[in-house]
Amino acid sequence: MAPAMRPEQEASCKATEDHRSEFDAAKPPPFRIGDVRAAVPAHCWPQEPPASLSYVARDVAVVAALAAAAWRADSWALWPLYWAVQGTMFWALFVLGHDCGHGSFSDSGTLNSVVGHLLHTFILVPYNGWRISHRTHHQNHGHIDRDESWHPITEKVYQKLEPRTKTLRFSVPFPLLAFPVYLWYRSPGKEGSHFNPSSDLFTPKERRDVIISTTCWFTMIALLIGMACVFGLVPVLKLYGVPYIVNVMWLDLVTYLHHHGHQDLPWYRGEEWSYLRGGLTTVDRDYGWINNIHHDIGTHVIHHLFPQIPHYHLVEATKAARPVLGRYYREPEKSGPLPMHLITVLLKSLRVDHFVSDVGDVVFYQTDPSLSGDKWTGTDKQK
């Protein structure tokens, strides 16, 4: 019989065991994307246009009913509630238009384009311009130089930013109002506009599509101006303007937290990047009962790996893929009735996730102590 270990020996063995089991999210996973694909049930893949259209009908009906009820009541005691709920419904419409852009709405390009333009134009998103840049994001997620949205800026670019710009970029509420600015000017270090068909965001073959979406966008602006002339500016702001801002805040919050908020999220350059490794840097989030309202957009990992899966199968597909993903899947923190826990995650991330190194093929966010107030300035995980 082996002699019993002393307490200090037990502690040493436990430390060795913990060290061996330490997980490094930056290392290539021991599985291939085909392994994940094979785990997803076959019935999760086909698009079902009747089902997709039923969600559009539901959301449009809710939006119309809310607007009619608010117009009829016209009570300042109820307007804030209307703005919060209607803004959330505008965001739900965006998610359905987003599915059209991915082709997960239906197998008909014409139906996707028509529904996508109607939904996105209503909430002032240039459908084709955004669809094309979002496709670039999905094709290059996790790549520092080629990713399109919410990608990190390098230290060299960061140091060139004006102090005021740095403060605005990482101080609430400004990051939650970034989407319209991004549509017009993109991100720091990148040039172009989602409204300009000559932007380097687009190929010459895509310019006609961009012109169509930009025309739709300006048509919606003209319609809002016309309604303001007929009914007055204040009613239009109360019925549409404030919910639009709430929708923008939802969009920025959700999309930011899909790619931030974990200290073990690597970013890649060069040969270290792959489609699979980039997709595994995304994060699922739980929004409680709002999950059903905004079409389970919080199931983001499986969506990034396979954007063609319809939203009504994402939860099932995620459950099926989790055994394959293992520790590369970051279990989302469970939400209460309202996802207030995500506000804490957002504030912490804005405090510490500022830039990445100009060198290295696997890098992590570093911190500007002048913004965080901390002495911690980076990570030792860079390669």
C-alpha positions in Angstrom: 0.0 0.0 0.0 1.3 3.4 -0.9 2.0 5.7 2.0 -0.5 8.5 2.5 0.5 11.9 1.1 1.2 14.8 3.3 -1.1 17.9 2.9 1.6 19.8 1.1 2.1 16.9 -1.3 -1.6 16.8 -2.0 -1.6 20.5 -2.8 1.4 20.1 -5.1 -0.3 17.3 -7.0 -3.5 19.2 -7.3 -1.6 22.3 -8.6 0.2 20.0 -11.2 -3.2 18.5 -12.3 -4.8 22.0 -12.6 -1.8 23.2 -14.7 -2.1 20.2 -17.0 -5.8 20.8 -17.4 -5.4 24.5 -18.1 -7.3 25.5 -21.2 -5.7 27.7 -23.8 -8.4 29.2 -26.0 -5.8 30.4 -28.5 -4.6 27.0 -29.5 -6.1 25.2 -32.5 -9.1 23.1 -31.5 -8.9 19.3 -31.6 -11.8 19.1 -34.0 -12.7 20.3 -37.5 -15.6 22.4 -38.6 -16.9 19.2 -40.4 -17.2 17.6 -37.0 -19.4 20.4 -35.7 -21.4 20.3 -38.9 -22.0 16.6 -38.5 -23.3 17.1 -34.9 -26.1 19.4 -36.1 -29.4 17.5 -36.9 -30.3 17.4 -40.5 -33.7 19.1 -40.0 -32.0 22.2 -38.6 -30.5 23.2 -42.0 -33.4 23.7 -44.5 -35.0 27.2 -44.7 -38.7 27.2 -44.2 -40.2 30.4 -45.8 -43.7 30.0 -44.3 -42.2 29.8 -40.8 -39.9 32.8 -41.5 -42.8 34.8 -42.9 -44.9 34.0 -39.8 -42.3 35.7 -37.6 -42.4 38.7 -39.9 -46.1 38.9 -39.7 -46.0 38.5 -35.9 -43.5 41.3 -35.4 -45.1 43.7 -37.9 -48.4 43.2 -36.2 -47.0 43.9 -32.8 -45.2 47.0 -34.0 -48.4 48.3 -35.6 -50.5 47.5 -32.5 -48.0 49.3 -30.2 -47.9 52.4 -32.4 -51.8 52.5 -32.6 -52.1 52.0 -28.8 -49.5 54.7 -28.0 -51.1 57.2 -30.4 -54.5 56.6 -28.9 -53.4 56.8 -25.3 -50.9 59.7 -25.8 -49.9 59.6 -22.1 -46.5 60.7 -20.8 -46.9 58.0 -18.2 -46.9 55.4 -20.9 -44.5 56.8 -23.5 -41.3 55.5 -21.8 -42.8 52.0 -21.7 -43.8 52.3 -25.4 -40.3 53.5 -26.4 -38.6 50.5 -24.6 -40.9 47.9 -26.0 -41.2 49.3 -29.5 -37.5 49.9 -29.7 -37.0 46.2 -28.8 -39.5 45.3 -31.6 -37.5 47.4 -34.1 -34.5 45.4 -33.1 -36.4 42.2 -33.7 -37.2 43.4 -37.2 -33.5 44.0 -37.8 -32.7 40.4 -36.8 -35.2 39.1 -39.3 -33.7 41.4 -42.0 -30.3 40.1 -40.9 -31.5 36.6 -41.6 -32.6 37.6 -45.1 -29.1 38.9 -45.7 -27.6 35.6 -44.7 -30.1 33.6 -46.8 -31.3 31.8 -43.7 -34.7 33.4 -44.1 -35.6 31.4 -47.3 -34.0 29.7 -50.3 -35.4 32.4 -52.6 -33.0 35.3 -53.3 -35.9 37.4 -54.4 -37.9 36.8 -51.3 -34.9 37.5 -49.1 -34.2 40.8 -50.9 -37.8 42.0 -50.8 -38.4 41.2 -47.2 -34.9 42.4 -46.2 -35.3 45.7 -47.9 -38.7 46.3 -46.4 -37.6 45.5 -42.8 -34.3 47.2 -42.9 -35.4 50.3 -44.8 -38.1 50.8 -42.2 -35.5 51.0 -39.4 -33.0 53.1 -41.6 -30.5 50.4 -42.5 -29.3 50.3 -46.1 -30.0 46.6 -46.6 -27.5 45.7 -49.4 -24.8 47.9 -48.1 -25.0 46.4 -44.7 -25.6 42.8 -46.1 -22.3 42.9 -48.0 -20.2 44.3 -45.2 -21.8 41.8 -42.7 -20.9 39.0 -45.1 -17.3 40.3 -45.0 -17.5 40.2 -41.2 -18.6 36.6 -41.2 -16.0 35.5 -43.7 -13.2 37.1 -41.5 -14.5 36.9 -38.0 -11.7 37.1 -35.5 -9.1 38.4 -38.0 -7.6 41.7 -36.8 -7.0 43.2 -40.2 -9.9 41.8 -42.3 -12.8 41.6 -39.8 -15.4 44.3 -40.5 -17.3 45.1 -37.3 -16.4 45.5 -33.7 -12.8 44.4 -34.5 -10.0 45.7 -32.3 -7.8 48.6 -33.3 -4.1 48.2 -33.1 -2.0 50.1 -30.7 -0.5 52.3 -33.4 -4.0 53.4 -34.6 -5.1 53.8 -31.0 -2.3 56.1 -30.1 -3.3 58.4 -33.1 -6.8 58.8 -31.8 -7.7 62.1 -30.2 -8.1 61.9 -26.4 -11.7 62.9 -26.8 -12.3 60.2 -29.4 -10.8 57.6 -27.0 -13.1 58.7 -24.2 -16.2 58.6 -26.4 -15.3 55.3 -27.9 -15.1 53.6 -24.5 -17.7 55.5 -22.4 -21.4 54.7 -22.2 -23.7 55.7 -23.8 -21.6 56.6 -26.9 -20.6 53.0 -27.9 -24.3 52.2 -27.8 -25.0 54.9 -30.4 -22.3 53.9 -32.8 -24.2 52.0 -35.5 -25.4 55.0 -37.6 -21.9 56.4 -37.5 -20.5 53.1 -38.6 -22.9 52.9 -41.5 -21.7 56.3 -42.7 -17.9 56.2 -41.9 -17.0 52.6 -40.8 -14.5 52.1 -38.0 -11.2 53.9 -37.1 -8.5 52.8 -39.5 -11.0 51.9 -42.3 -12.5 54.1 -45.0 -15.7 53.9 -46.9 -19.5 54.2 -46.4 -22.4 51.7 -46.6 -24.2 54.3 -48.7 -21.5 55.0 -51.3 -21.5 52.5 -54.2 -17.9 53.5 -55.0 -16.7 52.5 -51.5 -14.0 49.9 -51.3 -16.5 47.9 -49.2 -18.0 46.8 -52.5 -17.0 45.3 -55.8 -18.1 46.9 -59.1 -20.7 44.2 -59.5 -22.3 45.1 -56.2 -22.7 48.9 -56.9 -26.1 48.5 -58.4 -27.3 46.7 -55.2 -25.9 49.5 -53.0 -27.6 52.2 -55.1 -31.0 50.4 -54.7 -30.6 50.2 -50.9 -29.3 53.8 -50.6 -32.3 55.0 -52.6 -34.6 53.0 -50.3 -32.9 54.6 -47.3 -33.4 58.2 -48.5 -37.0 57.4 -49.5 -37.7 56.4 -45.9 -36.0 59.6 -44.7 -38.3 61.6 -47.1 -41.3 59.7 -45.8 -40.4 60.6 -42.2 -39.9 64.2 -43.1 -43.3 64.2 -44.9 -45.0 62.7 -41.8 -43.4 65.4 -39.6 -44.7 68.1 -41.9 -48.2 66.6 -41.7 -48.4 65.4 -38.1 -45.7 67.5 -36.5 -42.1 66.7 -35.5 -42.9 65.7 -31.9 -45.4 63.0 -32.7 -43.0 61.4 -35.2 -40.2 61.5 -32.7 -42.4 59.9 -30.0 -43.8 57.2 -32.3 -40.7 56.5 -34.3 -37.6 58.5 -33.4 -37.1 57.4 -29.8 -37.8 53.7 -30.6 -35.3 53.9 -33.4 -32.6 55.0 -30.9 -33.5 52.2 -28.5 -33.2 49.8 -31.4 -29.7 51.2 -32.2 -28.7 50.7 -28.6 -29.9 47.1 -28.7 -28.0 46.5 -31.9 -24.8 47.9 -30.5 -25.1 46.2 -27.2 -25.8 42.7 -28.6 -23.3 42.8 -31.4 -20.5 44.2 -29.2 -21.1 41.5 -26.5 -21.0 38.8 -29.1 -17.3 39.6 -29.6 -16.2 41.0 -26.3 -16.4 40.5 -22.6 -14.2 37.5 -22.0 -10.5 37.9 -21.2 -9.7 34.7 -23.1 -10.9 35.8 -26.5 -8.0 35.8 -29.0 -7.6 37.7 -32.2 -5.6 36.4 -35.1 -3.4 37.4 -38.0 -1.7 35.6 -40.8 -1.7 31.8 -40.9 -2.9 31.5 -37.3 -6.3 32.5 -38.4 -8.9 30.1 -39.8 -12.6 30.3 -40.3 -13.2 27.8 -37.4 -10.8 29.5 -35.0 -12.3 32.9 -35.7 -15.8 31.6 -35.2 -14.9 30.2 -31.8 -13.9 33.6 -30.6 -17.6 34.6 -30.6 -19.7 34.5 -27.5 -23.2 33.3 -26.7 -25.4 35.5 -24.4 -28.6 34.8 -22.6 -31.3 37.5 -22.6 -34.0 35.7 -20.6 -37.5 36.0 -22.0 -36.2 38.5 -24.6 -34.5 35.6 -26.4 -37.8 34.7 -28.0 -38.5 38.3 -28.9 -35.3 38.9 -30.8 -35.2 35.5 -32.4 -32.5 33.8 -30.3 -29.8 36.0 -31.7 -27.8 35.3 -28.5 -26.9 31.8 -29.9 -24.1 33.4 -31.8 -21.3 30.8 -32.0 -23.3 28.3 -34.1 -24.7 31.2 -36.1 -21.2 32.4 -37.0 -20.0 29.0 -37.9 -23.1 28.2 -40.0 -25.0 31.4 -40.8 -27.4 29.5 -43.1 -29.2 27.9 -40.2 -32.6 29.5 -39.6 -32.9 31.3 -36.3 -35.7 29.0 -35.1 -33.2 26.1 -35.2 -30.2 27.8 -33.6 -31.0 26.7 -30.0 -31.3 23.1 -31.0 -28.2 23.3 -33.2 -26.2 24.8 -30.4 -27.2 22.1 -27.9 -26.2 19.4 -30.4 -22.8 21.0 -31.2 -21.8 21.7 -27.6 -20.3 18.3 -26.9 -18.0 18.7 -29.9 -17.1 22.3 -29.0 -16.2 21.4 -25.5 -14.4 24.2 -23.6 -14.2 26.3 -26.8 -17.9 27.0 -26.1 -18.3 29.6 -23.3 -21.5 28.8 -21.5 -23.5 32.0 -21.2 -24.4 33.4 -17.8 -28.1 32.8 -17.2 -30.2 35.9 -17.3 -32.8 37.1 -14.8 -36.2 38.5 -16.0 -34.1 41.3 -17.7 -30.5 40.8 -18.9 -29.1 43.4 -16.5 -26.0 41.3 -15.9 -24.9 42.2 -19.4 -24.6 45.9 -18.4 -21.8 44.9 -16.0 -20.1 42.8 -18.7 -20.3 45.8 -21.1 -18.9 48.3 -18.6 -16.0 46.0 -17.6 -15.2 45.3 -21.3 -15.2 49.0 -22.2 -12.9 49.6 -19.2 -10.2 47.1 -20.2 -10.6 46.1 -23.9 -8.9 49.0 -25.8 -6.4 47.9 -28.4 -4.2 45.0 -29.5 -0.5 44.8 -30.3 0.7 45.7 -33.7 2.8 42.5 -33.8 2.0 38.9 -33.2 -0.3 36.4 -34.9 -2.3 35.6 -31.8 -3.0 38.6 -29.6 -5.4 39.7 -26.9 -6.9 43.0 -25.9 -4.7 45.4 -23.9 -5.7 48.2 -21.6 -5.0 51.9 -21.6 -4.5 52.7 -17.9 -5.4 56.3 -18.4 -9.0 55.1 -19.2 -9.3 52.2 -16.8 -7.6 53.7 -13.8 -5.8 50.3 -13.4 -2.1 49.4 -13.5 -2.9 46.3 -15.6 -1.8 47.1 -19.2 -2.2 43.9 -21.1 -1.8 40.2 -21.2 1.1 37.7 -21.3 -0.8 35.5 -23.7 0.5 37.1 -26.9 2.4 35.0 -29.4 
